Amino acid sequence: MLPDSVAAFGVDSPAYVAIRAVMYLSAMLVIGSCAFILLIATRVVHLARAGSDVELPPVMPGTRRLARWATVVLALAVIARLFAQTYMVGEGDLSMMRPMLATTFWGWGWLVGAVSTLLIVGALFVGRGQRGVWRVTAAGTIGLALSFSLTGHAASETKPILFVMLDSIHVMAAGGWLGTLLVVTTVGLRSVLTLPAERRGQAASELINAFSTFALLCAFTLVVTGFVAAWSHLHSLPALWQTHYGQALFRQLVVIGLMALVGAFNWRVIKPRLENADTIPLLRKSAAVELTFGLVVVLLTAILVGTSPPDSEDAMPAMGVHSGAASSLTSIQIPT
């Protein structure tokens, strides 16, 4: 008979949900750091070189420090996830780790994430230069997004290649929206406040203009890829409130809607007033509210990933998976 602690541990347990949430948050922050440097700050700098009066203080050192801290947390969370998965699938026997990594789809997906994390660590902690470091880091985040998809629900679809690709794009878009917003708020706007008072408004306006265009693209991508993924699992609207997976998804959608409303308020009401530097503190407070909703979305996502889609519940007994592993995230299919 299994100890109670082993029997109670599954993909939906608080400890496993927390590990996933921390992993997703740190990954999105690294993605956002890359997007901020390569797309947002670079655009503002190009405006300055083109003769515009806009000025942006150096933001790369602060962004790199933030990304480094996020990478350390990410590496620890990736390792913790491996141990949690092994503990759950092996029913407390950690010796299952090696065969799980060598012979299962989940294990191969985890290895992709581990290699990608090492690539990010090498770029941010050892790499030299400026844009080259961030390009290598960005390549690592793409591999990381692919890893999340390979170890998630997308890999269990009838057309896994298509859905893994869509889910990877979904992860990158989420990091592009939330992660970049966090960097813009904590690094970008804080740097703007170090400028002379008469230059802050225009610098903040150009920074937010650059971010808004990118954020709208990310939000649109999230909607499209999220809708495709949700429909592939639910197949009907009533399943949104008649199944556990649908209910978890519905809660997530509600919070995403609230976050989008705050984002729309920032875009339509606050952004046009940014020429006045006195508006910057208001923007930072509003962005903090949007990020708070984003934090809740990440937590709900960590719960959703551990919830079995309706189309996989009937197949679970045949898989011989631990009772807590009710999703493709943990469906260990060892070839016989």
C-alpha positions, 0 to 999 in steps of 0.5 A: 500500500502506498504512503498517503503522501505518495497517493495524494501527490498528483498533477493537481496537487498544490505542490505540483501546481506551485512548481508549474506556476513558478516555472511559467512565471520565470519563463515568461519573464525571460521571454519578456526580457528578450522582447523588451531589448530586441523589439521595444527598446531597440525601436526607441533607440532607432527613433533617437538615431533618426533624429527624434528628440526621444531619449531612453536611458540605458536599460540593458544592464537592468534587464539582464539582471532581471532576466538572470534572476528569472533564469535561476528560478527557472532552472530550479523549477525545471529540476523540481518539476522532474523530481515531482514528475518522477515521484508521482509516476514512480509512486515514490520511486525516484529510480524511475527518473532515468527510464522516464527520460529515456523512453517517454514522450514527456521525458524527451520534452523535459530534456528539450526544456533542460537544454534550452534552460542551459542555453539561456544560462550560458547566454545571460551569465557567460555571453558577451556582447549585447544583441548577440546575447539576447538573440541566443537567449531568445532561441533558448526561450523558443526551445523552452516554449516547445518543451512546455508544449511537448509535456502538455496537453498539445502532445496528446492531440490527434495531430500533435505536430500542429498543436505543439506548434500552436501551443508553443506560439501561445506560450511565446505570445503570453510571455510577450504580453505579460513578461514584456509588460513587467519589464517595461514597468520595472525597468523601462519606466523606472529608467525614464524617471531618471531623465530630466523632467521635461523629457520624461513624457515623450520618452514614456510615450514612445516606449509605451507606443512601441510596447502597445503595438507588440502587446496587441499582436501578442494578445491577438495571437493568444486569442487565436491559438487559445481558441483552437486549443480549447475547441480541440479539447471541448468540442462544444460550448456546454463542455465549458461548464459541464466538465472540470477542464471546461470550468477551469478554462472558464475561470481562466478566461474570466480573469484574462478578460479582466486583464484585457480590460485594464490593458484597454484602459491603459491603451485608450485612456492613459497612453494618450496622456503620456506626453504629460510626465505626471501620468507615468505614476498612474500608468505604473499603478494601472500596469501593476493591476494588469500584472496582478491579474496576469499572475492569477492567470498564470496560476490558473494555467498551472491548474488547467495544465494538470486537469484532464481534458474531457476527451482524455478522461475515458482513455486514462484507465487504459494508459495505466497512469497514476491516478493523479496524472489525469492529463497528457502532461503526465501520461507516461507511455513507455514503449513495450 
